[in-house]
Amino acid sequence: MIYMFGGGFVGGQRDGYWQEEYFRYMAANGVDVYSIDYRLGVKKVGEHGGGMSEIDFGVAFLKTLDMAVEDLFDVTAFILEKADGWNIDQHLILACGSSAGAVSVLHGEYAIANGSPRTSILPDGFNYAAVIAFAGAVFATDEGLSFQKEPCPVMLFHGDADSNVPYGEVKEFGAGFYGSQYISGKYYENGWPYWFWDVSDAAHEIATRPMSENRQEILSFIEKFVLKNQPLQIHSRESTIGKPVM
């Protein structure tokens, strides 16, 4: 599992204590974890002056995503080169991320599914065995998301009250930010395997909470969708009884 941390592309760390507990749990259950650093493009935008128009920021954000995906693919290519010596099955490489990291891994898969030139660093025909995204989304300048070929299975966690990363879709100025509800809908329409863990009245805490509270479900996803290659579509709705609407 290649893991990308969250932090809004301005901060974050790859070895926070709550993450390390998740990594150790995964490792204890047979999943080796590579937690990586990547370039924080929005931080660089802030360092070089604010006051950008929304359109200019959109262009800068696309460059930010491109850098994050490039770093993800560089690490993936490195691991694939070392696969024999490290006893890694090249068909069982997962990508996982939180918040900005979730956006990044989903963008990586979207690039692979659409034959982006960025994928040239990867072996022909490579794809991740699955993507696990804690509060992620895909940013695109098109009206909606389109896939040239079937993407890998995904496990999506998201709260429907998230104001940081869209749960559904937000469109403006010819661009859109498409969250877990929208992505799972595309998978459902096309008959592709996915598991959407959909949390009522929850905000951006779902970017981290599954790493402590949904570990068993994540292992179940890996077993069913990756190891057993089961063609499943699962939509799990979690709602806390009596919780005030946020």
N, C-alpha and C positions, 0 to 999 in steps of 0.2 A: 504494500500500500504506500503510495506517494501522497503525503499530506501537505496541504498549503494552509497556513494560518490566516486568520482574519485581522482586520484593522483598518478598513476603509481605504486601502492603498496608501495610507499615510503613516502607519505604524504597525505594531504587532510583533510577535516573537514566535519562533518555532519550537521553543522548549518551555512554555509556561507549565506550571505544576499541574493544572487541570488537564492539560493536553498530555503530559507525560503519564498520568494515571491511565488515560485512555490508550496510549501507545503500549504501555506495559500489559494492560489487559488484552489487547489485541495480540501481542507477541506471545502471551501465555496461552492463547488459544490458536496458535499456529499461523498468525498473520504478522510477518515482519513489516515494520514501518520505517519509512525514510521521510523524516520531516525536513522540509527544505526552506531555504531563504529564497526570496525573489525580489526583483526591483520594484520599488514603490513609486509608481509614476505620478500619482496625484500629489505626493509629497514634493516631488521635483517641480510640479507646476506651481505649488505654493511658494517654493523657494525662489522662483523666477518671476514673482509678481502676481498680484491678484487682479481683480477688476475685469476678468475675461467675460465676454459675452457668452450666452448660453450655447450658441452654435460653436464658438471657439472652444468652450469647455468640452462639448460633445466630441469634437475632433481630438482634443487632448486625452479624453477618457478612452477613446478607441485605441490611441497609441499606448496608453497605460495597459489596457487589456492585452494588446499585442505583445508588449514586453513580458507580461506575466505568463502568457501562453508560451512564448519563446523559451522562457526559463524552465517552465514545466517540461517542454519537449526536450530541452538540452539534458535535463536530469534523466528523463525517460530513456533517451538515446544512450546515455552513459551507463545506466543500469543494464540495458539490453546488451551493450558491449561486454559487460562483466558477468552476464547471466550464467555462462557455463562454469566459470570459476567460483561464483557465489552460489551455485546450485539453485538458480531461480528459474522457474517455469515461465517462459516468455508469454504464455497464453493466460497467465493468472496475475497480471499486474493491474492493480486498482488505482484509481485516483480519487482522493477525498479532500474536501476543503470546508472551511468555515467562513461564512460571510464573504469578504473579498476573495478569500481562497476558494470558496464554493463557486463564486462567479467565474473565477479563473479556470477551475477544472471543467465546469460546464462549457465554457468557451473553448477549451481545448478539444472536448468531444465534438462540439459544433463545427470546429475547424476540420477535424478528421472526417466527419460525415459529409462535409461539403468540399473536400479535396483542396483545402487551402494550400497555397505555396509554402506556408510555414511548416507543413508536415513533411517537407522534403528531407528533413534531418532524420526522420523515422524510417524504419524499413518498410518496403512496399507491403501494403496490406495490413500493417499493424493497426490494432485498436486496443483500447483498454478493455479488460474483462468486465469492468463495471465502473460507474462513477457514483460516489456518495457525497451529497451536497447538503450542508447544514445552512439553510437560509440563503440560497443562491438564486441567480437569475442570469439571463442572457441579454446583452445589450446589442441592438442591431439597428441599422439605418433603413431596413426594409419594413414594409407593412406586415408584420408578423414574421414568424420563423418558418423557414423551409429547409428540408433535408434532402440532399441528393441521394443519399443511401441510408440504410437503416443504422441508427446509432446503437451504441452498446446499452445494456440495461442500466437503469439509474435508480437510486434510492434518494428521494427528496424529503427533507424535513423543512417545514415552514409553519409559522404562526400567521393567522389571517389578520392580525392587528399590527404586523410589522411595518414600521414607518421608515426603516433604513433601507431595506431591500424589498422591492415590490413582491407581494404575494401573488397577485394576478398579473395585470399588464398596465403599464403607463406609457402613453404615446404623446409626443409633442415634437413639433418642427420636423416631421418626417422620420423621426427615430422612435424606437420603443425599447422599454425595459421589461422583459418578459420573465415573470417569476414562476414558482413551482406549480401553482395551480394551472397556469397557461401551458407550461411544458408537459405536465402530466396529461393534460387534455390532448395535446398533439400526439403523445405516445398512445393514448387510448384510441384516438381516431385511426391511427395507422396500424394498430395491433402489435405494438412493440412492448416488450416486457418492462415493467416499472413497478415500484412500490412508493406510494406517496403517503408519508406520515403527516397528516393534516391536523394542526392544533388550533382549536377555537380560542379566541380571545387571548392569544399569546403574541407577544411582540418579538423583538430581536434577540431575546434570550434563547430562542431556538437555534441560534448560531453556535451555541456552546452546550446547552443542556443535554442534547442526545448523547454526547460523549460520556456522560455519567449515568443517564437514566434510560438510555435505549441501546445499551451495548448488546443485550441478548437479541434484540430485533435486527441489529446490524449483522451479527453473526448468522442469524437465520437467513437474512438476505443473501449473504455470501454463499451459504450452503445451497440454498434453493436456486438462485439465479446464476451463480458462477460455477460452483462445483457440480451441481446436478443439471444445470442448464435448463431449468424448467420454464416453459413459456407462460409466465403468470403476469397478471395485472392485479395489483392490490392497492386499494385506497383505504387507509386506516384513519378514522376520525377520532381524535382525542379531545374530550371536553371535560373540564373540571366542574363538578356539580356545585352550584352556588357561587361560582367565581364571578365577580362584577365584570361587566363589559368594559374594556379599556377604551 
